[in-house]
Amino acid sequence: MPVEIANESDVPVDEAGLVGLCRFVLDDLGVNPHAELSVLVVDAEYMASLNKKWMGEDGPTDVLAFPMDELDTARRPDDPEPGPSLLGDVVLCPAVAVRQASAAGHSFSDEIHLLTCHGILHLLGYDHGDPDEEREMFGVQARVLQAWATSGREHKDAARRENGSAR
């Protein structure tokens, strides 16, 4: 699964770890292994401009997701000629994530993983606009993140080997 990470913020993030997480989430949810995903890490000022433009809200937010129209959700991983699907872009703001991690009492890494998973779920059509949708989305999110914490090691290690990183 091609995953591109672009860190345009001044906050260092574990890019290999994010690649591993993204692949784990997509694999866990049965997404075509040829699907392509982009994760953009931005500063608070840029995130605030995106939030205003696309959501009509002032100030930076933690994560935004921009699905691509090319996504074919009927496509299966075992299709004879699967071809790539462009899932879309997940945009993360580590400046907001740092504050939220502190308020939630967990690590910055855990918060970035939560936000990344949340953004991917939005790309796949999950939402939390009403209580039933919220219960479903947050339930899937919690299950996937728990599975990542307990058995995602091979995805983490593979992503690090690909990137030549020992982090």
N, C-alpha and C positions, 0 to 999 in steps of 0.2 A: 504494500500500500504506500504509494508515494505521499509523503507528508513533508511540506516545506515550512520551516520556521524562520521568520524574519524578525529579529529583535531590533527595533528602531527606538527603543527607550535607552535610558542610561542605567537601567537596573539589570544586573546580570541574572539570567535564568538558565536552568539546566536544560539546554536545547535537546540533547540526546534523551533525557528523561521525558521531555514533552513528546518527542517523536514516539518513544516506546508507549507512553500512555495513549496517544491518539490511535496508534495501531491496535492496542489492546481493546480500547472502547469499540472501535469499528469492527474488529473481529468478533468480540463478544456479542455485538448486536447483529451479526450476520450480514454486514455490509460487503458488497462485492470487493474482493481483494485488489482489484484494479482501480478502485475509487481514489481520487486525488483530493487532498485537503491542504489548505493553507492556514497557518496560524501566524498572525501579526501581533507583535508585542509593541505597544506604543506608549508615549508619555501622556500625562494627564491633559495637557493642552490639546493635543490631537484628538484624544478620546472625547473630550468635551465638545469639540467641533463635530465629530461624527454623531454624538448623542443628540446634539441640537438639530443637525441636518436630518437624521433618519428617525429619531424618536420624538423630536419636539421638546426635549428635556434640557434644562440648563445643567451645566457641570459635567464632570467626567463620571462614567459608570464603570463597573468592573469588567463586563464582557458584553460584546455584541456579536451577533451571528448574521452572516449574509449568505443565504443559500443561493445556489446557482440554478437557473431554470433547466439546465441540461440533465439534472438528476433524474434517473429512471428507477424508481423504487421497485418496479416489478423485476428488474434484472437480478439474477441469482448468481452466487459465486461459482456455481457449477455450469453456467451457460457455456456452450461450446466455443463461442467467440464473444467473450464478455466485453472487451474494449473498455477504455477508461470512462469513468463517470466523474464529473466535477462536482464535488459536494458543495464547496463554497469556502468562505473565509470565516475564521473565528478571530476576533480582535480582543486582545487582553490588555488591561491597564494595571501593571504591577504596583503603581503608586496607590491605587485604590485597594488592590489585593493586600498590600502590607497592612493598611488600616483595618481591613476586615478580618485578617488573620489574627491580629492582636485582640480585636473585640471578641472574636469567637474562641480565643484561647488555643489556637493551633498554629502550626508552622506556616510560613510563607509558601513553602513547597506544597503543603496540603491544600492551601487556598487556591494556588495556581492550578493544581490538578482538578479541584472541584469546579473551578470556572471553565477550564478547558473541556471537561466532560459535559458541563451544562451547555456550553456553546455548541458542541457536537450534537447533543440531543436536539437543540433547536434546529440545526441544519437538517436533521432527519425527520423533522415535522412535529416533535414534541413541543408542548407549550404549557403555560401555567396561568392561563387567563381566567379559569374558573376552578372551583375547589376540586372537582373530579380530575381535570387535566393536571392540576398541581400535584395531587396525590399520586397520579400515575407517573408523571415525569420525575418527581423527587424520589419516588420509590425505585425507579429504574436507575436513577443517578446514584442513590445510596448503595444499591446492589452491585453496580459496576465498580464503584470506587472501593467497596469492601473486597471484591474479587481481585482488583488490582493490588490492593494492599497485601493480600495473602498469596496470590499466585501469579502476579504480573512480572515476576523476576526475569523470565526468559525474554520478554519483550524489551525490558529495560536493558538487559545485557546485549541483545542483538542490536539495538539502536546505538549503543555506545561503541560496539565493535565497528559498525558501519561508519560512524563518524570519527573513529580513531580516538575516542575520548575515554579517559579512565575515571571520570567524575563519578 
